[in-house]
Amino acid sequence: MTHVTKETSGTPEAVETVETDAGPARITWHRAGKPRLVLAASHGAGGGIEARDLRALAATLPAHGVSVALVEQPWRVAGKKLAPAPKTLDTGWRGIWPALAAPGLPVIAGGRSAGARVACRTARELGARAVLALSFPLHPPGKPEKSRADELLGAGVPTLVVQGGNDPFGRPGEFPEAPGGTYDLVEVPYGDHGFAVPKRAEITQEEALELITERVAKWVGSLG
């Protein structure tokens, strides 16, 4: 059973603790004034919701009618340093979903890195409106033969991939063709797995984040 405890109120962010079969998870809401969609976005295996792209989207999308729910998986809430197996991550995400769907709006399943894989694996099952895959880890660094393209191609709903041009987990040119428009891909020039760009790059860090938020906002607008 999913149990939701509201921890804060009266601020731009509302935080909920959600009990799942994988342990307590946490949702930080950035609500739109008149929302028409919810974007639920989780973190990767090596970081939390403080990631620059997640924070940028949470600050930008509510003005476009999208409430953003930043999701912390149970292992992260418990203070563990290593993410559990994919099956456990999926269990946690499934347990969080009823709280994400509670506003009664279509939910875009999203996440960065490992969180993007979870979103793709469970999208069709949970009835996600679409998937936002930030820094999808197409393969482990240096091991392109261990492709995870099947997870991306199997999402079964409209999908947007946002990928750094220098991401060691999969550069944009390594991604397979999208049969039947399975997904769209946006490249962030010079960006690494965390969308950091070097100082010598032709775009600034701020411009890289603006590219992400603008392209995601445009894509979300196309979903209706």
Phi, psi and omega in degrees: 000141179269124178244129183247128177241118177279127185258329180222157177205168178076013178232167178300338180247132173245131184248131178239140170257128184240125178280127177233172178291349177258004182113176181293134174246172183222139178239127173252116185267136169238097193270141172280154179296314177231078186288145173240345179215160171241130170256115176260120185229127180251167184272179177267191182280346184243012182197186183237200184283002175280000179306141187301323181287321179295317179295320180297317179294320180295330180279338189257315191292329179305329178290346178257016177082021181240117172282133182253126177247109178272120190255128173255119181295156183307321181296326180287318178299324180285355178083014180281151184266340182244134178288147178283186180295155180309321181301320180289322176299318178297321179299316178298317181295318178299321180292332180280332190306317180302325178290325179291325181275352185302326178295350178080022180247156173302141183246126171271122178276127182216173178171168176249141177055243180302327177295328176292322178297317178300314181301317180294317184294331188248358189303309184293317181301319185271353179080033179296145177289325182195177177231134171249113183252106179265125180052054180299126181279083185302327177200160173296150180305129179078005182229065183297341180290342180264066186283144175248023183301331182297327178294315180295312183291339182266006183301322175080006178222164177307132187226135173243125175258130174245116191229136176289142181297336180242032181286117180292346178274003180144106176280155184310321181292346180274346184287144180290160174299149182265098181296129178064027180067037182305321179206161173248152182231131175248127178264134173258103186306136176071352186291143174267198184295334177259013182064021172284139178243141180292157182298333181279356183294159180282352174236152178275169177299320179297319179294325178297317180291324177296322177300316180298308185294322180293317181290323178291319179298320178296317180295316180299322178297332180283348182279349178089000000 
